[in-house]
Amino acid sequence: MGRKTNSIIGTVLMWSFTFFLSGYFVLHALGLGGEHGYFSLEQIDGEIAQAEEQLAELTEYRDWLNHRVNLVSEDRVDADLLGELARNNGGLYAADEIIININ
């Protein structure tokens, strides 16, 4: 009877361990054990969409800056940009100019 009891106890312990280990992995796969998993996919998708919007805005701003830099090169300077910079940064205005700030 001792040998049979040890066999039954070993089997129960093995199945209990397997059950709890499987449960642990299932809970974490579903995202119930933290911020990762199946249930957090919607939140992660929202964060991805927000990051893509921010990337689009930054890309547009970078393109605008590249355009401004291309207007001023070593061999030529755009007259309109030069006038804008002189007025905004240098405070250089003609006596007959009227300044209207839209910003």
Buried (B, 14 or more C-beta within 10 A) or exposed (E): EEEEEEEEEEEEEEEEEEEEEEEEEEEEEEBEEEEEBEEBEEEEEEEEEEEEEEEEEEEEEEEEEEEEEEBEEEEEEBEEEEEEBEBEEEEEEEEEEEEEEEE
